[in-house]
Every structure is written in C-alpha cells, then in structure tokens.
C-alpha cells in the first residue's frame, strides 16, 4: 500500500485506489475500492462515435408508369455519416433496370441499364459487400429505375450499412 492509499484509508474508509483502463475515456483512470464492498460498476455501455452500428436506409416505393422507358428517381437523405454495404431492390415483376445509383453527385454504377436482379433477394447470398462510397451526413442517396416493359411496375428499395453514432 502506498502513501496515497494509506491516507485515503485513514480519512475516508476507502481501502485502496487502483487503476483500470476505461474504454469510454481511452485512458487509465483511478478506481476506489471499499473494503468488503462490491466491485466498481462498469462504465455505461456507450461506444465512441467512430464505432459503426448497423442501420437501414429506406426509400419510398417506386412506381414506374406503364410505358417502355418510364423512369422514377427516389432519394433518401442520411442524418449521420453512413457506410452502405448492401442494396436490396424488390421489384413487383421482371423488367426493371437500374439507370443510376448516386451518393451525392458521385455515380456508383459503371453504366446505366443494370438488371435489378443484381440487387434482388437472391443476391443476398453473395458474401461480398456492394462496396458503395461512404455517405457524409446530410447527403442524398439517389436511385433511378427504368421500366423496360409496357406494364406498370413497382419496386421497394433499401440499404443496409453502418452509421457513426
């Protein structure tokens, strides 16, 4: 026992002062131990803002008019920095292609006309993420779909990724 521990013990009844690493502070901090008392409570379970947590990003339902070449564009604005890694689009029927996926003004596709099936439910078995660019806070993610049939089509779209909280 050192001088500080001895003095504290005489004045306050605290047996010793130990030191433990506190991840919420990112440093070693003093911890008081009371004889016969319970161990100190762990810090509140809060992560730093740089830790990514899973979060979805949704889009309104797409409705494509009953005309070949009809397009619809939907946007969703992120409220925190977002790292999308999976896009899912569920069409009502075959015949929809993706003409654009933009993060802000940065196009994510190599060329328009990507079959929507590349981002359908069967594509969820792919173990590699879609690897989209990170989305800064307040920026829109925009998707443009095009109808290649003469019938009216609808689609639902959403993204999964991590956001900094």
C-alpha positions in Angstrom: 0.0 0.0 0.0 1.4 3.4 -0.9 1.1 6.8 0.9 -2.0 7.8 -1.1 -3.8 4.6 -0.3 -2.9 4.8 3.3 -4.0 8.4 3.7 -7.3 7.8 1.9 -7.9 4.7 4.1 -7.5 6.8 7.3 -9.6 9.7 6.1 -12.4 8.1 4.1 -12.5 4.4 4.9 -11.5 3.6 1.3 -9.1 0.7 1.3 -7.1 1.4 -1.8 -7.0 3.2 -5.1 -6.4 1.1 -8.1 -6.0 1.9 -11.7 -8.0 0.4 -14.6 -8.3 1.1 -18.3 -11.6 2.9 -19.1 -12.5 2.4 -22.8 -15.0 5.2 -22.7 -12.2 7.7 -21.8 -9.5 5.8 -23.6 -7.1 6.1 -20.6 -6.2 4.6 -17.3 -8.3 6.1 -14.5 -8.2 5.7 -10.7 -10.7 3.3 -9.2 -11.5 3.4 -5.5 -12.1 0.1 -3.6 -14.0 0.0 -0.4 -13.3 -3.0 1.9 -16.0 -5.6 1.7 -17.8 -3.6 -1.0 -18.9 -4.6 -4.4 -16.5 -4.1 -7.3 -16.9 -0.8 -9.2 -19.7 -0.7 -11.8 -18.5 -0.8 -15.4 -18.8 2.4 -17.4 -22.1 3.0 -19.2 -22.2 0.8 -22.4 -21.7 3.6 -24.9 -19.4 3.4 -27.8 -17.3 6.1 -29.3 -18.8 7.9 -32.4 -16.3 6.2 -34.7 -17.8 2.7 -33.9 -20.1 1.7 -36.7 -23.5 0.3 -35.9 -25.8 -1.5 -38.3 -28.5 0.8 -39.7 -31.0 0.6 -42.6 -31.7 3.3 -45.1 -35.1 3.1 -46.8 -36.6 4.6 -50.0 -40.3 5.3 -50.9 -42.0 2.8 -53.0 -41.1 3.2 -56.7 -43.9 3.3 -59.2 -42.9 3.0 -62.9 -45.6 4.0 -65.4 -46.9 1.5 -67.9 -44.6 2.7 -70.7 -41.3 1.4 -72.1 -38.6 3.7 -70.9 -40.6 5.2 -68.0 -38.3 6.2 -65.1 -38.6 7.0 -61.5 -36.0 8.5 -59.2 -36.1 8.3 -55.4 -33.8 9.9 -52.8 -33.1 9.4 -49.1 -31.1 11.8 -47.0 -28.8 10.4 -44.3 -28.7 12.1 -40.9 -25.3 10.7 -39.9 -22.2 9.5 -41.8 -23.2 6.3 -43.4 -21.2 3.4 -44.8 -23.6 1.4 -47.1 -22.6 -2.1 -47.9 -25.8 -3.8 -49.2 -28.5 -2.6 -51.6 -31.8 -4.6 -51.9 -34.4 -3.9 -54.5 -37.6 -6.0 -54.7 -39.5 -5.5 -58.0 -43.1 -6.4 -58.5 -42.2 -8.2 -61.8 -39.3 -8.6 -64.2 -38.4 -5.8 -66.5 -36.8 -3.1 -64.3 -33.3 -1.9 -64.8 -31.2 0.5 -62.7 -30.0 3.6 -64.5 -28.3 5.3 -61.6 -27.2 4.9 -58.0 -25.7 8.2 -56.8 -24.2 9.1 -53.5 -24.4 12.9 -53.5 -23.2 13.6 -57.1 -21.0 10.6 -57.3 -22.3 7.8 -59.6 -21.8 4.3 -58.2 -22.6 2.4 -61.4 -20.2 1.8 -64.3 -23.0 2.3 -66.9 -26.9 2.5 -66.9 -29.1 -0.4 -67.5 -28.0 -2.7 -64.7 -30.6 -5.5 -64.2 -32.4 -5.1 -60.9 -31.8 -8.8 -60.1 -28.2 -7.9 -59.2 -29.6 -6.3 -56.1 -32.6 -8.7 -55.6 -33.2 -11.2 -52.8 -31.1 -13.9 -54.5 -28.1 -11.6 -54.5 -28.2 -11.5 -50.7 -26.3 -14.8 -50.7 -23.3 -13.0 -52.1 -20.7 -12.8 -49.3 -19.0 -9.6 -50.7 -20.5 -6.2 -49.8 -21.6 -3.9 -52.6 -18.8 -1.5 -51.6 -20.5 1.8 -52.1 -18.8 5.1 -51.3 -19.3 6.4 -47.7 -22.2 8.9 -47.4 -21.4 12.1 -45.4 -24.1 13.4 -43.1 -26.8 15.4 -44.9 -26.2 13.9 -48.3 -28.7 12.2 -50.5 -28.5 8.6 -51.8 -30.5 8.6 -55.1 -31.7 5.6 -57.2 -33.2 5.8 -60.7 -35.1 2.8 -62.1 -36.3 2.4 -65.7 -39.2 0.2 -67.0 -38.3 -2.0 -70.0 -41.8 -3.4 -70.4 -45.2 -1.9 -71.4 -46.8 -2.8 -68.0 -46.9 -0.7 -64.8 -44.2 -1.9 -62.3 -43.4 -1.1 -58.7 -40.4 -1.8 -56.5 -39.2 -1.4 -52.9 -35.6 -0.5 -52.2 -33.4 -0.2 -49.1 -29.8 -0.2 -48.0 -28.0 -1.8 -45.0 -24.8 -0.4 -43.7 -23.2 1.1 -40.7 -23.5 4.6 -39.3 -21.4 6.5 -36.9 -23.3 7.4 -33.7 
